[in-house]
Amino acid sequence: MTWSRRNFLATSVAATAGGAALGGIGPASPAWAATAAGTPPGTGGAPGWRRAAEITRRVRPPRFPARRFAVTDFGAAGDGTTDCTEAFRRAIGACHAAGGGHVDVPAGTFLTGAIHLLSGVDLHVGDGATILFSTDPAAYLPAVYTRFSSIECYNYSPFIYAYDQENIAVTGSGTLDGQGGTEHWWPWVGNAAYGWKPGDPEESADWAALQDMADRGVPVKQRVFGAGHYLRPNFLQFYRCRSVLVEGVTLHRSPMWQIHPVLSENVTVRDVHVDSRGPNNDGCDPESCSGVVIQRCVFDAGDDSIAIKAGRGADGRRVNVPCEDVLIEDCDMRIRYGAVAIGSDTTGGIRNVFVRRCTMGSPNLYFGLYIKTNSVRGGFVENVYLRDIHISSLLKETISIDLYHGEGDTGSYPPLVRNIDIRNLYCDTSRAPLFIRGYPDDPLHDISLVNCTFTNVQRDSTIANIDGLTFDRVTVGGQPVTTPPVIGNT
């Protein structure tokens, strides 16, 4: 049944037929296979999934010549104390000059500053190897062209960085350790929970200055931070790159965002374990990219597991590049905010996002699908498809789509959010099934749930300002939801 905007200008869902609310504590969860009865797992049913098959065919990881360059042959020592920055630079340069290949990091602990990748180079972090990144901010200078929270600037180099390169990779079973913690990097967020104390430096003044520069249209080359400033660097960032692979490694103790491809094409992230629970420690943030596949990853992240972005505010409108054609499959998302988040930096637009066969949930995870934006950020979110999703437990709503995030409805750029299709989803425990809010004059459009089960919930859903909501075989607390709810106007 489809519910129109006339039916659904509402602040919350109340009782359904037979006295069953779209909420309430239900019986023990059925098996996942039973949830999908009538729609076999993997069939989806939405025509949009044909595009996911196209993404799979189009996005291919880079391949490298068999040449191998051991970083130890260029002066690196795996003793945890020798500065290996220059050895990494020389090894990567030699590999690139030879026409590409693999820079091997053997077992041991290799202390370094920023590592800059060049075309044709696979940085292979072998079994038992750890790249230990310096805690000295000067090790990430000079400042490079980057983004801080989706706004372009010059800032400390990301720990592993590439700009305008192609056929690059970070692979292997080893560990990348950023040494973030309450002594280094994390206190810059200005929160006592992460080690900041009154009188310590923190980022708020720099962040305000950067936003002001973007709003006033200050050229990026004049937005220079880095030395003497406190905007934390990203962990891995690939800026304007083509054909990128991150595979197998474990990421530990990041300063902030962890895997951040920007304005890049043909990106594969697979079999990665993100294990970093600091502030703004998103697991993977594809931003203004085209063609991204994220497979078989485990996310123990201090912020959203995966956050898809497209620039922010005035700067996002200046660059104006969407993030599109993103496929997420067979991932395990454990903490902290959104498992799959879209936004809040949506200004350039986000479209064609596909999520399948993922598990989510823990006592510390907030949302399953989390679409967040507002009329300051603007842009659009369209064509988002989820299927075959199993969620154990969430602290908040299973699906949150909120146009009042952050600054709320205080800007002049109302976002367009439409065509969200969710199938074969099972959630055992959450605060409520849905929290979805559009604006009265800018409703959400065309959201459908097919074959979805919400077993144990604490409260009713919140649904406001939506034009077209479809439920087909949706149950809450063991009761089918078959008729429009009794509602009030906003």
C-alpha positions as CSV (number, residue, x, y, z in Angstrom):
1,M,0.0,0.0,0.0
2,T,1.3,3.5,-0.9
3,W,0.6,6.4,1.5
4,S,0.6,9.8,-0.1
5,R,1.6,13.2,1.2
6,R,-2.1,13.9,1.9
7,N,-2.1,10.9,4.2
8,F,1.3,11.5,5.7
9,L,1.8,15.1,6.8
10,A,2.4,13.7,10.2
11,T,4.5,14.1,13.3
12,S,4.3,10.5,14.5
13,V,2.8,7.1,13.8
14,A,0.0,6.1,16.1
15,A,-2.2,3.0,16.2
16,T,-2.7,0.7,13.2
17,A,-5.6,-1.7,12.5
18,G,-6.3,-4.2,15.2
19,G,-4.6,-2.0,17.8
20,A,-1.0,-2.8,16.7
21,A,1.2,0.3,16.8
22,L,4.2,0.7,14.6
23,G,6.2,0.2,17.8
24,G,6.0,-1.8,21.1
25,I,8.0,-4.7,22.5
26,G,7.5,-7.8,20.4
27,P,8.2,-11.5,20.7
28,A,11.5,-13.2,20.3
29,S,13.0,-12.7,16.8
30,P,12.3,-15.3,14.1
31,A,15.1,-16.7,12.0
32,W,16.5,-14.3,9.3
33,A,15.5,-16.8,6.6
34,A,11.9,-16.6,7.7
35,T,11.9,-12.8,7.4
36,A,12.7,-13.1,3.7
37,A,10.0,-15.6,3.0
38,G,8.2,-14.7,-0.2
39,T,11.2,-12.7,-1.5
40,P,14.3,-14.9,-1.7
41,P,17.4,-13.2,-0.4
42,G,19.4,-11.6,-3.2
43,T,16.5,-11.1,-5.6
44,G,15.8,-7.5,-4.4
45,G,13.0,-6.8,-6.8
46,A,13.8,-3.1,-7.4
47,P,14.8,-2.3,-11.0
48,G,17.5,0.0,-9.7
49,W,19.6,-3.1,-8.7
50,R,20.5,-3.5,-12.4
51,R,22.8,-0.5,-11.9
52,A,24.6,-2.4,-9.0
53,A,25.6,-5.1,-11.5
54,E,27.0,-2.4,-13.8
55,I,29.0,-1.0,-10.9
56,T,30.4,-4.5,-10.3
57,R,31.5,-4.8,-13.9
58,R,32.9,-1.3,-14.2
59,V,34.9,-1.0,-10.9
60,R,38.0,-3.1,-11.0
61,P,41.0,-2.9,-8.7
62,P,44.3,-1.9,-10.2
63,R,46.9,-4.5,-11.2
64,F,50.6,-4.1,-10.7
65,P,53.8,-5.4,-12.3
66,A,55.7,-8.1,-10.4
67,R,58.5,-5.8,-9.5
68,R,59.2,-5.6,-5.7
69,F,61.0,-3.0,-3.7
70,A,61.6,-3.8,0.0
71,V,61.5,-0.6,2.0
72,T,64.4,-2.0,4.1
73,D,66.6,-1.9,1.0
74,F,66.1,1.9,1.1
75,G,67.2,2.4,4.7
76,A,64.1,1.6,6.7
77,A,64.5,-0.3,10.0
78,G,61.6,-2.0,11.7
79,D,62.7,-1.2,15.2
80,G,59.8,1.2,16.0
81,T,62.2,4.1,16.7
82,T,64.1,4.8,13.5
83,D,62.5,7.5,11.3
84,C,61.7,5.7,8.0
85,T,60.0,8.7,6.3
86,E,62.8,9.1,3.8
87,A,63.1,5.4,3.1
88,F,59.4,5.2,2.2
89,R,59.9,8.2,-0.1
90,R,62.8,6.7,-1.9
91,A,61.2,3.2,-2.2
92,I,58.0,4.7,-3.6
93,G,60.0,6.9,-6.0
94,A,62.0,4.0,-7.3
95,C,59.0,1.8,-7.8
96,H,57.2,4.6,-9.7
97,A,60.2,5.4,-11.8
98,A,60.6,1.7,-12.8
99,G,57.0,1.6,-14.1
100,G,55.2,0.4,-11.0
101,G,55.1,-2.5,-8.7
102,H,55.0,-3.3,-5.0
103,V,56.8,-1.5,-2.1
104,D,57.0,-4.2,0.5
105,V,57.0,-3.5,4.2
106,P,58.2,-6.7,6.0
107,A,57.5,-7.8,9.6
108,G,58.5,-5.2,12.1
109,T,57.4,-1.7,13.3
110,F,58.3,1.1,11.0
111,L,58.0,4.7,12.3
112,T,57.3,7.3,9.7
113,G,55.7,10.6,8.9
114,A,53.5,11.2,5.9
115,I,53.7,8.7,3.0
116,H,52.8,10.0,-0.4
117,L,51.9,7.4,-3.0
118,L,52.7,7.8,-6.7
119,S,51.1,6.2,-9.8
120,G,51.7,2.5,-10.2
121,V,52.6,1.8,-6.6
122,D,51.1,-0.8,-4.3
123,L,52.2,-0.2,-0.7
124,H,52.1,-3.7,0.6
125,V,52.1,-4.0,4.4
126,G,53.1,-7.6,5.0
127,D,52.1,-10.1,7.7
128,G,53.5,-8.9,11.1
129,A,54.3,-5.5,9.8
130,T,53.1,-2.2,11.4
131,I,53.5,1.2,9.9
132,L,53.6,3.4,13.0
133,F,52.8,7.1,12.2
134,S,54.6,9.8,14.1
135,T,52.8,11.9,16.7
136,D,54.7,15.0,15.7
137,P,52.5,17.3,13.6
138,A,55.6,18.6,11.8
139,A,56.0,15.1,10.2
140,Y,52.9,16.0,8.1
141,L,54.3,19.2,6.6
142,P,54.4,20.9,4.2
143,A,50.6,21.4,4.0
144,V,48.9,19.7,1.1
145,Y,45.7,20.2,-0.9
146,T,43.0,18.4,1.1
147,R,39.6,18.6,2.7
148,F,38.8,19.1,6.3
149,S,35.2,18.0,7.0
150,S,34.3,18.4,3.4
151,I,35.8,21.9,2.8
152,E,38.9,22.3,0.7
153,C,42.0,23.8,2.2
154,Y,45.7,23.3,2.7
155,N,46.3,21.4,5.9
156,Y,48.6,18.7,7.5
157,S,49.1,15.9,5.0
158,P,46.9,12.8,5.6
159,F,49.1,10.0,6.9
160,I,48.9,8.2,3.5
161,Y,48.1,10.6,0.7
162,A,47.9,10.7,-3.1
163,Y,46.9,13.6,-5.3
164,D,46.1,13.1,-9.0
165,Q,47.6,9.6,-9.2
166,E,46.4,6.4,-10.8
167,N,46.7,2.7,-10.2
168,I,47.6,3.0,-6.5
169,A,47.0,0.7,-3.6
170,V,47.6,0.0,0.1
171,T,47.4,-3.8,0.7
172,G,48.5,-6.6,2.9
173,S,47.6,-8.2,6.3
174,G,49.6,-5.7,8.4
175,T,48.6,-2.7,10.5
176,L,48.5,1.0,10.0
177,D,48.7,2.6,13.4
178,G,48.0,6.4,13.6
179,Q,48.8,6.6,17.4
180,G,45.7,8.7,18.0
181,G,44.6,8.8,21.6
182,T,44.0,11.0,24.6
183,E,47.7,12.2,24.4
184,H,47.9,12.8,20.6
185,W,45.5,14.1,17.9
186,W,42.2,13.4,19.7
187,P,42.5,16.3,22.3
188,W,42.4,18.7,19.4
189,V,38.6,18.1,19.1
190,G,38.3,20.1,22.3
191,N,36.4,17.4,24.3
192,A,37.5,16.2,27.7
193,A,36.3,12.7,26.9
194,Y,39.2,12.6,24.4
195,G,41.9,14.0,26.6
196,W,41.4,17.8,26.1
197,K,42.0,20.0,29.2
198,P,41.2,23.7,29.7
199,G,44.0,25.7,28.2
200,D,45.0,23.0,25.7
201,P,44.9,23.9,22.0
202,E,41.8,22.7,20.0
203,E,40.3,23.1,16.6
204,S,37.2,25.2,17.0
205,A,38.7,28.6,16.0
206,D,40.4,27.1,12.9
207,W,37.2,25.3,12.0
208,A,35.2,28.5,12.3
209,A,37.8,30.3,10.2
210,L,37.7,27.7,7.5
211,Q,33.9,27.8,7.2
212,D,34.0,31.6,7.0
213,M,36.6,31.5,4.3
214,A,34.5,29.1,2.3
215,D,31.3,31.2,2.8
216,R,33.2,34.3,1.6
217,G,34.7,32.5,-1.4
218,V,38.3,32.9,-0.4
219,P,40.4,30.9,-2.9
220,V,41.6,27.6,-1.7
221,K,45.3,28.5,-2.1
222,Q,44.7,31.1,0.6
223,R,43.0,28.7,3.1
224,V,46.3,27.6,4.6
225,F,46.3,25.8,8.0
226,G,48.8,23.2,9.1
227,A,51.7,24.6,11.2
228,G,50.3,26.4,14.2
229,H,46.8,25.2,13.6
230,Y,44.7,22.3,15.0
231,L,42.7,20.8,12.2
232,R,43.4,17.0,12.4
233,P,44.6,15.2,9.3
234,N,42.8,12.3,7.7
235,F,44.4,8.8,7.9
236,L,44.2,7.7,4.2
237,Q,43.2,10.2,1.5
238,F,43.2,9.7,-2.2
239,Y,42.4,13.1,-3.9
240,R,41.5,13.2,-7.6
241,C,42.9,9.7,-8.1
242,R,41.9,7.0,-10.6
243,S,41.9,3.3,-9.9
244,V,42.5,2.9,-6.1
245,L,42.6,-0.2,-3.9
246,V,42.7,-0.5,-0.1
247,E,42.8,-4.2,0.8
248,G,43.4,-6.4,3.8
249,V,45.0,-3.9,6.2
250,T,43.9,-3.0,9.8
251,L,43.5,0.7,10.6
252,H,44.1,1.6,14.2
253,R,44.0,4.8,16.2
254,S,43.2,7.4,13.5
255,P,43.3,11.2,14.1
256,M,39.8,11.5,12.4
257,W,38.3,10.2,9.1
258,Q,40.0,7.0,8.1
259,I,39.6,6.0,4.4
260,H,38.7,9.1,2.5
261,P,38.7,9.0,-1.3
262,V,37.8,12.4,-2.8
263,L,36.9,13.3,-6.4
264,S,38.2,9.9,-7.3
265,E,37.1,7.2,-9.7
266,N,37.2,3.4,-9.6
267,V,37.8,2.9,-5.9
268,T,37.8,-0.6,-4.2
269,V,38.0,-1.0,-0.4
270,R,37.8,-4.7,0.6
271,D,38.7,-7.0,3.5
272,V,39.8,-4.1,5.7
273,H,39.3,-4.0,9.5
274,V,38.8,-0.5,10.8
275,D,39.5,-0.5,14.5
276,S,39.6,3.1,15.7
277,R,37.1,4.7,18.1
278,G,38.2,8.3,18.4
279,P,36.3,11.5,17.6
280,N,35.1,11.8,14.0
281,N,36.7,8.4,13.3
282,D,34.4,7.5,10.4
283,G,35.4,4.3,8.8
284,C,35.2,5.1,5.1
285,D,34.0,8.4,3.6
286,P,33.7,8.3,-0.2
287,E,33.2,11.9,-1.2
288,S,32.3,13.3,-4.6
289,C,33.5,10.0,-6.1
290,S,32.2,7.9,-9.0
291,G,32.4,4.1,-8.8
292,V,33.1,2.9,-5.3
293,V,32.9,-0.8,-4.1
294,I,33.3,-1.5,-0.4
295,Q,33.3,-5.3,0.3
296,R,33.8,-7.6,3.3
297,C,35.0,-5.0,5.7
298,V,34.6,-4.8,9.5
299,F,34.0,-1.4,11.0
300,D,34.7,-0.8,14.7
301,A,34.6,3.0,14.2
302,G,34.3,6.0,16.5
303,D,31.8,7.6,14.2
304,D,29.7,6.4,11.2
305,S,31.0,3.1,9.7
306,I,30.5,4.3,6.1
307,A,29.6,8.0,5.4
308,I,28.9,9.0,1.8
309,K,29.5,12.7,1.2
310,A,29.6,15.3,-1.6
311,G,31.0,18.6,-0.2
312,R,29.6,21.0,2.3
313,G,27.8,24.3,2.0
314,A,29.3,27.1,-0.1
315,D,32.4,25.1,-0.9
316,G,30.3,22.1,-2.0
317,R,28.3,24.3,-4.4
318,R,31.6,25.7,-5.8
319,V,33.0,22.3,-6.5
320,N,29.5,20.8,-7.3
321,V,30.5,17.1,-7.9
322,P,28.1,14.4,-6.8
323,C,29.1,11.1,-5.2
324,E,27.5,8.3,-7.2
325,D,27.5,4.6,-8.0
326,V,28.5,3.2,-4.6
327,L,28.1,-0.5,-3.8
328,I,28.5,-1.8,-0.2
329,E,28.3,-5.5,0.3
330,D,29.1,-8.3,2.9
331,C,30.3,-5.8,5.5
332,D,30.0,-6.0,9.3
333,M,29.2,-2.6,11.0
334,R,29.5,-2.5,14.7
335,I,29.9,1.0,16.2
336,R,29.2,3.9,16.6
337,Y,26.6,6.2,14.9
338,G,25.3,5.3,11.5
339,A,26.1,1.9,10.0
340,V,25.5,3.3,6.5
341,A,25.3,7.1,6.7
342,I,24.6,9.5,3.8
343,G,25.5,13.0,4.6
344,S,25.4,15.3,6.4
345,D,27.6,16.8,3.7
346,T,25.3,16.3,0.7
347,T,25.7,19.6,-1.2
348,G,27.0,18.2,-4.5
349,G,24.4,15.4,-4.4
350,I,24.5,11.7,-3.7
351,R,22.9,9.1,-5.9
352,N,22.9,5.4,-6.7
353,V,23.9,3.8,-3.4
354,F,23.5,0.0,-3.1
355,V,23.9,-1.9,0.2
356,R,23.4,-5.7,0.4
357,R,24.1,-8.7,2.6
358,C,25.4,-6.6,5.5
359,T,25.2,-7.3,9.2
360,M,24.9,-4.4,11.6
361,G,24.5,-3.8,15.3
362,S,25.9,-3.7,18.8
363,P,25.0,-2.0,22.1
364,N,26.9,1.0,20.8
365,L,25.5,1.5,17.2
366,Y,22.8,4.1,16.8
367,F,21.2,3.7,13.3
368,G,21.1,1.2,10.4
369,L,20.5,3.6,7.5
370,Y,21.1,7.2,8.4
371,I,20.4,9.9,5.8
372,K,21.1,13.3,7.3
373,T,21.0,16.8,5.7
374,N,19.3,20.2,5.9
375,S,18.6,23.3,4.0
376,V,22.0,24.8,4.7
377,R,23.8,21.8,3.1
378,G,21.2,21.3,0.3
379,G,22.0,19.0,-2.6
380,F,20.1,15.8,-3.2
381,V,20.0,12.1,-2.1
382,E,18.3,9.8,-4.5
383,N,18.2,6.1,-5.5
384,V,19.3,4.4,-2.3
385,Y,18.7,0.6,-2.2
386,L,19.2,-1.8,0.7
387,R,18.4,-5.5,0.7
388,D,19.2,-8.6,2.8
389,I,20.2,-6.7,5.9
390,H,20.4,-8.3,9.3
391,I,20.6,-6.1,12.4
392,S,21.0,-7.4,15.9
393,S,20.6,-4.3,18.1
394,L,20.6,-0.5,17.8
395,L,20.4,2.3,20.3
396,K,18.1,4.4,18.1
397,E,16.0,4.0,15.0
398,T,16.6,1.3,12.4
399,I,16.1,3.9,9.6
400,S,16.6,7.6,10.1
401,I,16.0,10.1,7.3
402,D,16.1,13.6,8.8
403,L,16.2,17.0,7.1
404,Y,16.5,18.7,10.4
405,H,20.0,17.4,11.1
406,G,22.6,20.0,12.4
407,E,21.5,23.5,11.5
408,G,18.0,22.3,10.6
409,D,15.7,24.3,8.3
410,T,17.7,27.5,8.5
411,G,19.1,27.8,5.0
412,S,18.0,28.6,1.5
413,Y,18.9,25.3,-0.2
414,P,16.2,22.7,0.7
415,P,17.5,19.2,-0.2
416,L,15.8,16.7,-2.4
417,V,15.5,13.2,-0.9
418,R,13.7,10.6,-3.0
419,N,13.5,7.0,-4.0
420,I,14.7,5.0,-1.0
421,D,14.0,1.2,-1.3
422,I,14.6,-1.2,1.5
423,R,13.9,-4.9,1.2
424,N,14.5,-8.1,3.2
425,L,15.6,-6.3,6.4
426,Y,15.4,-7.9,9.8
427,C,16.1,-5.9,13.0
428,D,15.9,-7.6,16.3
429,T,16.1,-4.6,18.7
430,S,15.9,-0.8,18.2
431,R,14.3,2.2,19.8
432,A,11.8,2.5,16.9
433,P,11.6,1.3,13.3
434,L,11.6,4.7,11.6
435,F,12.5,8.3,12.2
436,I,11.8,10.1,8.9
437,R,11.2,13.9,8.6
438,G,10.9,16.1,5.7
439,Y,9.9,19.8,5.7
440,P,6.3,20.8,5.2
441,D,7.2,22.6,2.0
442,D,9.9,20.1,1.0
443,P,8.7,16.6,1.7
444,L,10.6,13.4,1.3
445,H,9.6,11.4,-1.8
446,D,9.0,7.7,-2.5
447,I,10.2,5.5,0.4
448,S,9.4,1.9,0.3
449,L,9.8,-1.0,2.7
450,V,9.3,-4.5,1.4
451,N,9.5,-7.7,3.5
452,C,10.9,-5.9,6.6
453,T,10.7,-7.2,10.2
454,F,11.2,-5.0,13.4
455,T,10.9,-7.4,16.3
456,N,11.6,-5.5,19.6
457,V,11.1,-1.8,19.7
458,Q,10.5,0.7,22.5
459,R,8.4,3.4,20.9
460,D,6.4,4.4,17.9
461,S,8.0,5.6,14.7
462,T,8.2,9.3,13.8
463,I,7.1,10.1,10.3
464,A,6.6,13.7,9.1
465,N,6.1,15.2,5.6
466,I,6.5,12.5,3.1
467,D,5.0,12.1,-0.3
468,G,4.7,8.4,-1.0
469,L,5.5,5.8,1.6
470,T,5.0,2.1,0.7
471,F,4.8,-0.8,3.1
472,D,4.6,-4.4,1.7
473,R,4.8,-7.3,4.2
474,V,6.1,-5.1,7.1
475,T,5.8,-6.4,10.6
476,V,6.5,-4.7,14.0
477,G,6.4,-6.6,17.2
478,G,4.9,-9.6,15.4
479,Q,2.0,-7.7,14.0
480,P,1.6,-6.8,10.3
481,V,1.4,-3.1,9.4
482,T,-1.3,-3.0,6.8
483,T,-3.2,0.3,7.0
484,P,-2.2,4.0,7.2
485,P,-1.7,5.2,10.8
486,V,-3.8,7.7,12.6
487,I,-1.9,10.9,12.3
488,G,-1.9,14.7,13.0
489,N,-0.7,17.5,10.9
490,T,2.7,19.3,11.3
